[in-house]
Amino acid sequence: MAEGTVKVTRKYQITIPKEVREKIGVQIGDEIKIMEQGKLIILKKVRKRALLDLAGCWRGYPEDPDEFMREVRKLWSTWKV
């Protein structure tokens, strides 16, 4: 298990040790979820592009579900496998 000791700055900021960042794959701009469990502080990397992030990203789709599926199948037929 990668671990390290960090100091909390006067603005309550911490630096994640390099070994931990590399092991977990934390990059600049990544989001980290913070949870508490008793006296523990748990940091968890937020997965990029969760399904809910994509909700509503396809604009202009038909309101009729049958028409929507026809459009999707037409699109699928153009894919090369």
HTML snippet that shows the backbone in 3Dmol.js (N, CA, C, O; Angstrom):
<script src="https://3Dmol.org/build/3Dmol-min.js"></script>
<div id="view" style="width:600px;height:400px;position:relative"></div>
<script>
const pdb = `
ATOM      1  N   MET A   1       0.851  -1.176   0.000  1.00  0.00           N
ATOM      2  CA  MET A   1       0.000   0.000   0.000  1.00  0.00           C
ATOM      3  C   MET A   1       0.894   1.235   0.000  1.00  0.00           C
ATOM      4  O   MET A   1       1.773   1.375   0.851  1.00  0.00           O
ATOM      5  N   ALA A   2       0.665   2.123  -0.954  1.00  0.00           N
ATOM      6  CA  ALA A   2       1.412   3.374  -0.992  1.00  0.00           C
ATOM      7  C   ALA A   2       0.836   4.313   0.063  1.00  0.00           C
ATOM      8  O   ALA A   2      -0.381   4.417   0.217  1.00  0.00           O
ATOM      9  N   GLU A   3       1.703   4.980   0.773  1.00  0.00           N
ATOM     10  CA  GLU A   3       1.243   5.918   1.790  1.00  0.00           C
ATOM     11  C   GLU A   3       2.305   6.982   1.998  1.00  0.00           C
ATOM     12  O   GLU A   3       3.425   6.872   1.497  1.00  0.00           O
ATOM     13  N   GLY A   4       1.945   7.991   2.729  1.00  0.00           N
ATOM     14  CA  GLY A   4       2.876   9.068   3.015  1.00  0.00           C
ATOM     15  C   GLY A   4       2.277   9.991   4.053  1.00  0.00           C
ATOM     16  O   GLY A   4       1.102   9.876   4.402  1.00  0.00           O
ATOM     17  N   THR A   5       3.088  10.902   4.540  1.00  0.00           N
ATOM     18  CA  THR A   5       2.636  11.886   5.511  1.00  0.00           C
ATOM     19  C   THR A   5       2.668  13.246   4.836  1.00  0.00           C
ATOM     20  O   THR A   5       3.641  13.587   4.163  1.00  0.00           O
ATOM     21  N   VAL A   6       1.617  14.015   5.012  1.00  0.00           N
ATOM     22  CA  VAL A   6       1.543  15.341   4.422  1.00  0.00           C
ATOM     23  C   VAL A   6       1.209  16.358   5.499  1.00  0.00           C
ATOM     24  O   VAL A   6       0.709  16.004   6.567  1.00  0.00           O
ATOM     25  N   LYS A   7       1.484  17.605   5.216  1.00  0.00           N
ATOM     26  CA  LYS A   7       1.178  18.684   6.157  1.00  0.00           C
ATOM     27  C   LYS A   7       0.022  19.501   5.584  1.00  0.00           C
ATOM     28  O   LYS A   7      -0.017  19.777   4.385  1.00  0.00           O
ATOM     29  N   VAL A   8      -0.901  19.878   6.432  1.00  0.00           N
ATOM     30  CA  VAL A   8      -2.032  20.710   6.027  1.00  0.00           C
ATOM     31  C   VAL A   8      -1.574  22.164   6.076  1.00  0.00           C
ATOM     32  O   VAL A   8      -1.049  22.624   7.090  1.00  0.00           O
ATOM     33  N   THR A   9      -1.778  22.894   4.957  1.00  0.00           N
ATOM     34  CA  THR A   9      -1.376  24.292   4.916  1.00  0.00           C
ATOM     35  C   THR A   9      -2.401  25.155   5.647  1.00  0.00           C
ATOM     36  O   THR A   9      -3.443  24.658   6.074  1.00  0.00           O
ATOM     37  N   ARG A  10      -2.105  26.451   5.792  1.00  0.00           N
ATOM     38  CA  ARG A  10      -3.040  27.347   6.496  1.00  0.00           C
ATOM     39  C   ARG A  10      -4.351  27.511   5.724  1.00  0.00           C
ATOM     40  O   ARG A  10      -5.349  27.954   6.293  1.00  0.00           O
ATOM     41  N   LYS A  11      -4.357  27.157   4.427  1.00  0.00           N
ATOM     42  CA  LYS A  11      -5.596  27.180   3.643  1.00  0.00           C
ATOM     43  C   LYS A  11      -6.231  25.789   3.592  1.00  0.00           C
ATOM     44  O   LYS A  11      -7.112  25.535   2.771  1.00  0.00           O
ATOM     45  N   TYR A  12      -5.785  24.899   4.463  1.00  0.00           N
ATOM     46  CA  TYR A  12      -6.305  23.522   4.578  1.00  0.00           C
ATOM     47  C   TYR A  12      -6.073  22.710   3.317  1.00  0.00           C
ATOM     48  O   TYR A  12      -6.885  21.846   2.989  1.00  0.00           O
ATOM     49  N   GLN A  13      -4.993  22.964   2.608  1.00  0.00           N
ATOM     50  CA  GLN A  13      -4.653  22.207   1.413  1.00  0.00           C
ATOM     51  C   GLN A  13      -3.598  21.166   1.762  1.00  0.00           C
ATOM     52  O   GLN A  13      -2.813  21.341   2.694  1.00  0.00           O
ATOM     53  N   ILE A  14      -3.597  20.072   0.990  1.00  0.00           N
ATOM     54  CA  ILE A  14      -2.581  19.031   1.145  1.00  0.00           C
ATOM     55  C   ILE A  14      -2.034  18.679  -0.235  1.00  0.00           C
ATOM     56  O   ILE A  14      -2.668  18.963  -1.251  1.00  0.00           O
ATOM     57  N   THR A  15      -0.859  18.062  -0.267  1.00  0.00           N
ATOM     58  CA  THR A  15      -0.285  17.567  -1.509  1.00  0.00           C
ATOM     59  C   THR A  15      -0.296  16.049  -1.448  1.00  0.00           C
ATOM     60  O   THR A  15       0.174  15.458  -0.476  1.00  0.00           O
ATOM     61  N   ILE A  16      -0.834  15.419  -2.487  1.00  0.00           N
ATOM     62  CA  ILE A  16      -0.853  13.958  -2.551  1.00  0.00           C
ATOM     63  C   ILE A  16       0.554  13.510  -2.944  1.00  0.00           C
ATOM     64  O   ILE A  16       1.077  13.959  -3.964  1.00  0.00           O
ATOM     65  N   PRO A  17       1.175  12.632  -2.153  1.00  0.00           N
ATOM     66  CA  PRO A  17       2.542  12.187  -2.469  1.00  0.00           C
ATOM     67  C   PRO A  17       2.637  11.575  -3.868  1.00  0.00           C
ATOM     68  O   PRO A  17       1.707  10.922  -4.341  1.00  0.00           O
ATOM     69  N   LYS A  18       3.784  11.801  -4.516  1.00  0.00           N
ATOM     70  CA  LYS A  18       4.002  11.355  -5.883  1.00  0.00           C
ATOM     71  C   LYS A  18       3.745   9.863  -6.059  1.00  0.00           C
ATOM     72  O   LYS A  18       3.109   9.456  -7.031  1.00  0.00           O
ATOM     73  N   GLU A  19       4.236   9.042  -5.126  1.00  0.00           N
ATOM     74  CA  GLU A  19       4.059   7.592  -5.217  1.00  0.00           C
ATOM     75  C   GLU A  19       2.574   7.223  -5.255  1.00  0.00           C
ATOM     76  O   GLU A  19       2.165   6.346  -6.015  1.00  0.00           O
ATOM     77  N   VAL A  20       1.782   7.892  -4.436  1.00  0.00           N
ATOM     78  CA  VAL A  20       0.342   7.624  -4.386  1.00  0.00           C
ATOM     79  C   VAL A  20      -0.326   8.107  -5.676  1.00  0.00           C
ATOM     80  O   VAL A  20      -1.146   7.394  -6.254  1.00  0.00           O
ATOM     81  N   ARG A  21       0.026   9.329  -6.130  1.00  0.00           N
ATOM     82  CA  ARG A  21      -0.549   9.860  -7.383  1.00  0.00           C
ATOM     83  C   ARG A  21      -0.282   8.930  -8.545  1.00  0.00           C
ATOM     84  O   ARG A  21      -1.178   8.653  -9.341  1.00  0.00           O
ATOM     85  N   GLU A  22       0.960   8.440  -8.649  1.00  0.00           N
ATOM     86  CA  GLU A  22       1.326   7.567  -9.771  1.00  0.00           C
ATOM     87  C   GLU A  22       0.607   6.226  -9.685  1.00  0.00           C
ATOM     88  O   GLU A  22       0.144   5.700 -10.697  1.00  0.00           O
ATOM     89  N   LYS A  23       0.513   5.676  -8.483  1.00  0.00           N
ATOM     90  CA  LYS A  23      -0.135   4.371  -8.319  1.00  0.00           C
ATOM     91  C   LYS A  23      -1.618   4.441  -8.683  1.00  0.00           C
ATOM     92  O   LYS A  23      -2.153   3.522  -9.303  1.00  0.00           O
ATOM     93  N   ILE A  24      -2.272   5.522  -8.299  1.00  0.00           N
ATOM     94  CA  ILE A  24      -3.709   5.661  -8.545  1.00  0.00           C
ATOM     95  C   ILE A  24      -3.986   6.299  -9.897  1.00  0.00           C
ATOM     96  O   ILE A  24      -5.092   6.173 -10.425  1.00  0.00           O
ATOM     97  N   GLY A  25      -2.994   6.983 -10.466  1.00  0.00           N
ATOM     98  CA  GLY A  25      -3.163   7.608 -11.769  1.00  0.00           C
ATOM     99  C   GLY A  25      -3.808   8.979 -11.711  1.00  0.00           C
ATOM    100  O   GLY A  25      -4.521   9.363 -12.638  1.00  0.00           O
ATOM    101  N   VAL A  26      -3.573   9.723 -10.644  1.00  0.00           N
ATOM    102  CA  VAL A  26      -4.138  11.061 -10.515  1.00  0.00           C
ATOM    103  C   VAL A  26      -3.354  12.023 -11.399  1.00  0.00           C
ATOM    104  O   VAL A  26      -2.126  12.083 -11.340  1.00  0.00           O
ATOM    105  N   GLN A  27      -4.084  12.773 -12.218  1.00  0.00           N
ATOM    106  CA  GLN A  27      -3.487  13.752 -13.125  1.00  0.00           C
ATOM    107  C   GLN A  27      -4.010  15.146 -12.779  1.00  0.00           C
ATOM    108  O   GLN A  27      -5.020  15.289 -12.089  1.00  0.00           O
ATOM    109  N   ILE A  28      -3.316  16.160 -13.264  1.00  0.00           N
ATOM    110  CA  ILE A  28      -3.770  17.536 -13.069  1.00  0.00           C
ATOM    111  C   ILE A  28      -5.155  17.672 -13.686  1.00  0.00           C
ATOM    112  O   ILE A  28      -5.380  17.256 -14.822  1.00  0.00           O
ATOM    113  N   GLY A  29      -6.076  18.253 -12.937  1.00  0.00           N
ATOM    114  CA  GLY A  29      -7.440  18.454 -13.415  1.00  0.00           C
ATOM    115  C   GLY A  29      -8.408  17.348 -13.025  1.00  0.00           C
ATOM    116  O   GLY A  29      -9.620  17.509 -13.170  1.00  0.00           O
ATOM    117  N   ASP A  30      -7.886  16.221 -12.530  1.00  0.00           N
ATOM    118  CA  ASP A  30      -8.767  15.139 -12.081  1.00  0.00           C
ATOM    119  C   ASP A  30      -9.580  15.597 -10.874  1.00  0.00           C
ATOM    120  O   ASP A  30      -9.155  16.469 -10.116  1.00  0.00           O
ATOM    121  N   GLU A  31     -10.745  14.999 -10.712  1.00  0.00           N
ATOM    122  CA  GLU A  31     -11.569  15.275  -9.541  1.00  0.00           C
ATOM    123  C   GLU A  31     -11.340  14.184  -8.511  1.00  0.00           C
ATOM    124  O   GLU A  31     -11.205  13.008  -8.849  1.00  0.00           O
ATOM    125  N   ILE A  32     -11.299  14.591  -7.248  1.00  0.00           N
ATOM    126  CA  ILE A  32     -11.113  13.667  -6.131  1.00  0.00           C
ATOM    127  C   ILE A  32     -12.322  13.812  -5.216  1.00  0.00           C
ATOM    128  O   ILE A  32     -12.670  14.918  -4.803  1.00  0.00           O
ATOM    129  N   LYS A  33     -12.953  12.700  -4.907  1.00  0.00           N
ATOM    130  CA  LYS A  33     -14.083  12.692  -3.985  1.00  0.00           C
ATOM    131  C   LYS A  33     -13.540  12.533  -2.568  1.00  0.00           C
ATOM    132  O   LYS A  33     -12.662  11.703  -2.329  1.00  0.00           O
ATOM    133  N   ILE A  34     -14.053  13.317  -1.637  1.00  0.00           N
ATOM    134  CA  ILE A  34     -13.601  13.255  -0.248  1.00  0.00           C
ATOM    135  C   ILE A  34     -14.744  12.734   0.604  1.00  0.00           C
ATOM    136  O   ILE A  34     -15.858  13.256   0.561  1.00  0.00           O
ATOM    137  N   MET A  35     -14.452  11.691   1.385  1.00  0.00           N
ATOM    138  CA  MET A  35     -15.451  11.094   2.269  1.00  0.00           C
ATOM    139  C   MET A  35     -14.837  10.943   3.649  1.00  0.00           C
ATOM    140  O   MET A  35     -13.619  10.844   3.796  1.00  0.00           O
ATOM    141  N   GLU A  36     -15.691  10.928   4.650  1.00  0.00           N
ATOM    142  CA  GLU A  36     -15.194  10.658   5.990  1.00  0.00           C
ATOM    143  C   GLU A  36     -15.861   9.404   6.514  1.00  0.00           C
ATOM    144  O   GLU A  36     -17.034   9.137   6.253  1.00  0.00           O
ATOM    145  N   GLN A  37     -15.085   8.648   7.254  1.00  0.00           N
ATOM    146  CA  GLN A  37     -15.598   7.412   7.841  1.00  0.00           C
ATOM    147  C   GLN A  37     -15.009   7.333   9.249  1.00  0.00           C
ATOM    148  O   GLN A  37     -13.858   6.936   9.436  1.00  0.00           O
ATOM    149  N   GLY A  38     -15.819   7.719  10.228  1.00  0.00           N
ATOM    150  CA  GLY A  38     -15.302   7.804  11.587  1.00  0.00           C
ATOM    151  C   GLY A  38     -14.243   8.893  11.646  1.00  0.00           C
ATOM    152  O   GLY A  38     -14.523  10.054  11.350  1.00  0.00           O
ATOM    153  N   LYS A  39     -13.034   8.521  12.026  1.00  0.00           N
ATOM    154  CA  LYS A  39     -11.934   9.486  12.084  1.00  0.00           C
ATOM    155  C   LYS A  39     -11.031   9.397  10.859  1.00  0.00           C
ATOM    156  O   LYS A  39      -9.942   9.972  10.845  1.00  0.00           O
ATOM    157  N   LEU A  40     -11.480   8.674   9.824  1.00  0.00           N
ATOM    158  CA  LEU A  40     -10.701   8.550   8.599  1.00  0.00           C
ATOM    159  C   LEU A  40     -11.175   9.558   7.566  1.00  0.00           C
ATOM    160  O   LEU A  40     -12.368   9.850   7.481  1.00  0.00           O
ATOM    161  N   ILE A  41     -10.257  10.087   6.787  1.00  0.00           N
ATOM    162  CA  ILE A  41     -10.575  10.891   5.616  1.00  0.00           C
ATOM    163  C   ILE A  41     -10.185  10.040   4.413  1.00  0.00           C
ATOM    164  O   ILE A  41      -9.036   9.617   4.290  1.00  0.00           O
ATOM    165  N   ILE A  42     -11.145   9.794   3.530  1.00  0.00           N
ATOM    166  CA  ILE A  42     -10.916   8.931   2.377  1.00  0.00           C
ATOM    167  C   ILE A  42     -10.965   9.783   1.113  1.00  0.00           C
ATOM    168  O   ILE A  42     -11.934  10.505   0.877  1.00  0.00           O
ATOM    169  N   LEU A  43      -9.916   9.693   0.307  1.00  0.00           N
ATOM    170  CA  LEU A  43      -9.862  10.383  -0.976  1.00  0.00           C
ATOM    171  C   LEU A  43     -10.022   9.333  -2.062  1.00  0.00           C
ATOM    172  O   LEU A  43      -9.342   8.307  -2.036  1.00  0.00           O
ATOM    173  N   LYS A  44     -10.910   9.576  -3.014  1.00  0.00           N
ATOM    174  CA  LYS A  44     -11.159   8.612  -4.076  1.00  0.00           C
ATOM    175  C   LYS A  44     -11.178   9.339  -5.402  1.00  0.00           C
ATOM    176  O   LYS A  44     -11.881  10.338  -5.557  1.00  0.00           O
ATOM    177  N   LYS A  45     -10.408   8.842  -6.365  1.00  0.00           N
ATOM    178  CA  LYS A  45     -10.387   9.444  -7.694  1.00  0.00           C
ATOM    179  C   LYS A  45     -11.733   9.212  -8.366  1.00  0.00           C
ATOM    180  O   LYS A  45     -12.244   8.093  -8.391  1.00  0.00           O
ATOM    181  N   VAL A  46     -12.298  10.281  -8.909  1.00  0.00           N
ATOM    182  CA  VAL A  46     -13.573  10.187  -9.618  1.00  0.00           C
ATOM    183  C   VAL A  46     -13.278   9.686 -11.020  1.00  0.00           C
ATOM    184  O   VAL A  46     -12.410  10.224 -11.706  1.00  0.00           O
ATOM    185  N   ARG A  47     -13.994   8.659 -11.446  1.00  0.00           N
ATOM    186  CA  ARG A  47     -13.794   8.105 -12.792  1.00  0.00           C
ATOM    187  C   ARG A  47     -14.220   9.122 -13.828  1.00  0.00           C
ATOM    188  O   ARG A  47     -15.231   9.805 -13.668  1.00  0.00           O
ATOM    189  N   LYS A  48     -13.449   9.215 -14.880  1.00  0.00           N
ATOM    190  CA  LYS A  48     -13.778  10.137 -15.966  1.00  0.00           C
ATOM    191  C   LYS A  48     -14.932   9.577 -16.781  1.00  0.00           C
ATOM    192  O   LYS A  48     -15.047   8.366 -16.974  1.00  0.00           O
ATOM    193  N   ARG A  49     -15.774  10.468 -17.250  1.00  0.00           N
ATOM    194  CA  ARG A  49     -16.857  10.144 -18.152  1.00  0.00           C
ATOM    195  C   ARG A  49     -17.779   9.056 -17.621  1.00  0.00           C
ATOM    196  O   ARG A  49     -17.977   8.018 -18.253  1.00  0.00           O
ATOM    197  N   ALA A  50     -18.332   9.316 -16.458  1.00  0.00           N
ATOM    198  CA  ALA A  50     -19.345   8.417 -15.922  1.00  0.00           C
ATOM    199  C   ALA A  50     -20.571   8.487 -16.833  1.00  0.00           C
ATOM    200  O   ALA A  50     -20.780   9.483 -17.527  1.00  0.00           O
ATOM    201  N   LEU A  51     -21.350   7.464 -16.827  1.00  0.00           N
ATOM    202  CA  LEU A  51     -22.524   7.400 -17.691  1.00  0.00           C
ATOM    203  C   LEU A  51     -23.427   8.612 -17.485  1.00  0.00           C
ATOM    204  O   LEU A  51     -23.962   9.153 -18.453  1.00  0.00           O
ATOM    205  N   LEU A  52     -23.603   9.044 -16.236  1.00  0.00           N
ATOM    206  CA  LEU A  52     -24.473  10.180 -15.980  1.00  0.00           C
ATOM    207  C   LEU A  52     -23.917  11.468 -16.579  1.00  0.00           C
ATOM    208  O   LEU A  52     -24.687  12.373 -16.901  1.00  0.00           O
ATOM    209  N   ASP A  53     -22.601  11.571 -16.736  1.00  0.00           N
ATOM    210  CA  ASP A  53     -22.007  12.748 -17.379  1.00  0.00           C
ATOM    211  C   ASP A  53     -22.430  12.840 -18.836  1.00  0.00           C
ATOM    212  O   ASP A  53     -22.488  13.933 -19.400  1.00  0.00           O
ATOM    213  N   LEU A  54     -22.723  11.706 -19.444  1.00  0.00           N
ATOM    214  CA  LEU A  54     -23.088  11.681 -20.858  1.00  0.00           C
ATOM    215  C   LEU A  54     -24.580  11.890 -21.091  1.00  0.00           C
ATOM    216  O   LEU A  54     -25.012  12.085 -22.227  1.00  0.00           O
ATOM    217  N   ALA A  55     -25.365  11.849 -20.017  1.00  0.00           N
ATOM    218  CA  ALA A  55     -26.809  11.983 -20.161  1.00  0.00           C
ATOM    219  C   ALA A  55     -27.142  13.326 -20.792  1.00  0.00           C
ATOM    220  O   ALA A  55     -26.678  14.370 -20.332  1.00  0.00           O
ATOM    221  N   GLY A  56     -27.937  13.295 -21.831  1.00  0.00           N
ATOM    222  CA  GLY A  56     -28.362  14.512 -22.498  1.00  0.00           C
ATOM    223  C   GLY A  56     -27.374  15.074 -23.492  1.00  0.00           C
ATOM    224  O   GLY A  56     -27.594  16.163 -24.023  1.00  0.00           O
ATOM    225  N   CYS A  57     -26.289  14.366 -23.763  1.00  0.00           N
ATOM    226  CA  CYS A  57     -25.272  14.909 -24.673  1.00  0.00           C
ATOM    227  C   CYS A  57     -25.665  14.732 -26.134  1.00  0.00           C
ATOM    228  O   CYS A  57     -25.080  15.378 -27.004  1.00  0.00           O
ATOM    229  N   TRP A  58     -26.627  13.884 -26.424  1.00  0.00           N
ATOM    230  CA  TRP A  58     -27.064  13.660 -27.797  1.00  0.00           C
ATOM    231  C   TRP A  58     -28.294  14.537 -28.038  1.00  0.00           C
ATOM    232  O   TRP A  58     -29.401  14.184 -27.633  1.00  0.00           O
ATOM    233  N   ARG A  59     -28.100  15.645 -28.680  1.00  0.00           N
ATOM    234  CA  ARG A  59     -29.182  16.607 -28.914  1.00  0.00           C
ATOM    235  C   ARG A  59     -29.886  16.300 -30.236  1.00  0.00           C
ATOM    236  O   ARG A  59     -29.281  15.784 -31.175  1.00  0.00           O
ATOM    237  N   GLY A  60     -31.166  16.628 -30.286  1.00  0.00           N
ATOM    238  CA  GLY A  60     -31.907  16.523 -31.519  1.00  0.00           C
ATOM    239  C   GLY A  60     -32.414  15.129 -31.844  1.00  0.00           C
ATOM    240  O   GLY A  60     -32.792  14.874 -32.987  1.00  0.00           O
ATOM    241  N   TYR A  61     -32.436  14.215 -30.876  1.00  0.00           N
ATOM    242  CA  TYR A  61     -32.945  12.875 -31.164  1.00  0.00           C
ATOM    243  C   TYR A  61     -34.471  12.897 -31.198  1.00  0.00           C
ATOM    244  O   TYR A  61     -35.096  13.730 -30.541  1.00  0.00           O
ATOM    245  N   PRO A  62     -35.063  11.999 -31.949  1.00  0.00           N
ATOM    246  CA  PRO A  62     -36.528  11.971 -32.077  1.00  0.00           C
ATOM    247  C   PRO A  62     -37.202  11.622 -30.745  1.00  0.00           C
ATOM    248  O   PRO A  62     -36.656  10.869 -29.939  1.00  0.00           O
ATOM    249  N   GLU A  63     -38.379  12.176 -30.535  1.00  0.00           N
ATOM    250  CA  GLU A  63     -39.114  11.881 -29.306  1.00  0.00           C
ATOM    251  C   GLU A  63     -39.784  10.506 -29.356  1.00  0.00           C
ATOM    252  O   GLU A  63     -40.008   9.885 -28.317  1.00  0.00           O
ATOM    253  N   ASP A  64     -40.096  10.041 -30.536  1.00  0.00           N
ATOM    254  CA  ASP A  64     -40.724   8.733 -30.696  1.00  0.00           C
ATOM    255  C   ASP A  64     -39.654   7.648 -30.521  1.00  0.00           C
ATOM    256  O   ASP A  64     -38.688   7.627 -31.284  1.00  0.00           O
ATOM    257  N   PRO A  65     -39.794   6.750 -29.543  1.00  0.00           N
ATOM    258  CA  PRO A  65     -38.772   5.720 -29.303  1.00  0.00           C
ATOM    259  C   PRO A  65     -38.506   4.837 -30.518  1.00  0.00           C
ATOM    260  O   PRO A  65     -37.360   4.452 -30.753  1.00  0.00           O
ATOM    261  N   ASP A  66     -39.542   4.507 -31.297  1.00  0.00           N
ATOM    262  CA  ASP A  66     -39.339   3.664 -32.480  1.00  0.00           C
ATOM    263  C   ASP A  66     -38.499   4.387 -33.529  1.00  0.00           C
ATOM    264  O   ASP A  66     -37.600   3.802 -34.134  1.00  0.00           O
ATOM    265  N   GLU A  67     -38.804   5.661 -33.734  1.00  0.00           N
ATOM    266  CA  GLU A  67     -38.027   6.446 -34.693  1.00  0.00           C
ATOM    267  C   GLU A  67     -36.584   6.599 -34.202  1.00  0.00           C
ATOM    268  O   GLU A  67     -35.637   6.537 -34.987  1.00  0.00           O
ATOM    269  N   PHE A  68     -36.438   6.797 -32.902  1.00  0.00           N
ATOM    270  CA  PHE A  68     -35.100   6.912 -32.311  1.00  0.00           C
ATOM    271  C   PHE A  68     -34.286   5.642 -32.576  1.00  0.00           C
ATOM    272  O   PHE A  68     -33.125   5.723 -32.978  1.00  0.00           O
ATOM    273  N   MET A  69     -34.888   4.471 -32.351  1.00  0.00           N
ATOM    274  CA  MET A  69     -34.177   3.204 -32.567  1.00  0.00           C
ATOM    275  C   MET A  69     -33.850   3.005 -34.042  1.00  0.00           C
ATOM    276  O   MET A  69     -32.796   2.452 -34.357  1.00  0.00           O
ATOM    277  N   ARG A  70     -34.713   3.434 -34.952  1.00  0.00           N
ATOM    278  CA  ARG A  70     -34.400   3.342 -36.377  1.00  0.00           C
ATOM    279  C   ARG A  70     -33.158   4.180 -36.697  1.00  0.00           C
ATOM    280  O   ARG A  70     -32.291   3.751 -37.458  1.00  0.00           O
ATOM    281  N   GLU A  71     -33.083   5.373 -36.112  1.00  0.00           N
ATOM    282  CA  GLU A  71     -31.921   6.241 -36.327  1.00  0.00           C
ATOM    283  C   GLU A  71     -30.650   5.610 -35.761  1.00  0.00           C
ATOM    284  O   GLU A  71     -29.594   5.662 -36.391  1.00  0.00           O
ATOM    285  N   VAL A  72     -30.755   5.017 -34.578  1.00  0.00           N
ATOM    286  CA  VAL A  72     -29.593   4.375 -33.955  1.00  0.00           C
ATOM    287  C   VAL A  72     -29.132   3.185 -34.796  1.00  0.00           C
ATOM    288  O   VAL A  72     -27.933   3.024 -35.028  1.00  0.00           O
ATOM    289  N   ARG A  73     -30.058   2.359 -35.251  1.00  0.00           N
ATOM    290  CA  ARG A  73     -29.695   1.193 -36.071  1.00  0.00           C
ATOM    291  C   ARG A  73     -29.051   1.627 -37.390  1.00  0.00           C
ATOM    292  O   ARG A  73     -28.126   0.980 -37.882  1.00  0.00           O
ATOM    293  N   LYS A  74     -29.555   2.735 -37.958  1.00  0.00           N
ATOM    294  CA  LYS A  74     -28.961   3.265 -39.180  1.00  0.00           C
ATOM    295  C   LYS A  74     -27.510   3.676 -38.914  1.00  0.00           C
ATOM    296  O   LYS A  74     -26.621   3.415 -39.725  1.00  0.00           O
ATOM    297  N   LEU A  75     -27.288   4.315 -37.783  1.00  0.00           N
ATOM    298  CA  LEU A  75     -25.935   4.720 -37.401  1.00  0.00           C
ATOM    299  C   LEU A  75     -25.051   3.497 -37.177  1.00  0.00           C
ATOM    300  O   LEU A  75     -23.909   3.470 -37.635  1.00  0.00           O
ATOM    301  N   TRP A  76     -25.561   2.495 -36.483  1.00  0.00           N
ATOM    302  CA  TRP A  76     -24.789   1.280 -36.211  1.00  0.00           C
ATOM    303  C   TRP A  76     -24.382   0.574 -37.503  1.00  0.00           C
ATOM    304  O   TRP A  76     -23.299  -0.005 -37.591  1.00  0.00           O
ATOM    305  N   SER A  77     -25.255   0.628 -38.496  1.00  0.00           N
ATOM    306  CA  SER A  77     -24.962  -0.087 -39.742  1.00  0.00           C
ATOM    307  C   SER A  77     -23.745   0.506 -40.461  1.00  0.00           C
ATOM    308  O   SER A  77     -23.169  -0.146 -41.333  1.00  0.00           O
ATOM    309  N   THR A  78     -23.352   1.721 -40.111  1.00  0.00           N
ATOM    310  CA  THR A  78     -22.192   2.334 -40.760  1.00  0.00           C
ATOM    311  C   THR A  78     -20.883   2.003 -40.053  1.00  0.00           C
ATOM    312  O   THR A  78     -19.814   2.318 -40.576  1.00  0.00           O
ATOM    313  N   TRP A  79     -20.935   1.385 -38.894  1.00  0.00           N
ATOM    314  CA  TRP A  79     -19.745   1.088 -38.103  1.00  0.00           C
ATOM    315  C   TRP A  79     -18.994  -0.095 -38.730  1.00  0.00           C
ATOM    316  O   TRP A  79     -19.606  -1.071 -39.163  1.00  0.00           O
ATOM    317  N   LYS A  80     -17.699   0.006 -38.769  1.00  0.00           N
ATOM    318  CA  LYS A  80     -16.835  -1.080 -39.241  1.00  0.00           C
ATOM    319  C   LYS A  80     -16.343  -1.856 -38.033  1.00  0.00           C
ATOM    320  O   LYS A  80     -15.777  -1.268 -37.111  1.00  0.00           O
ATOM    321  N   VAL A  81     -16.546  -3.149 -38.020  1.00  0.00           N
ATOM    322  CA  VAL A  81     -16.122  -3.988 -36.885  1.00  0.00           C
ATOM    323  C   VAL A  81     -14.846  -4.715 -37.200  1.00  0.00           C
ATOM    324  O   VAL A  81     -14.340  -5.466 -36.366  1.00  0.00           O
TER     325      VAL A  81
END
`;
const viewer = $3Dmol.createViewer("view");
viewer.addModel(pdb, "pdb");
viewer.setStyle({}, {cartoon: {color: "spectrum"}});
viewer.zoomTo();
viewer.render();
</script>
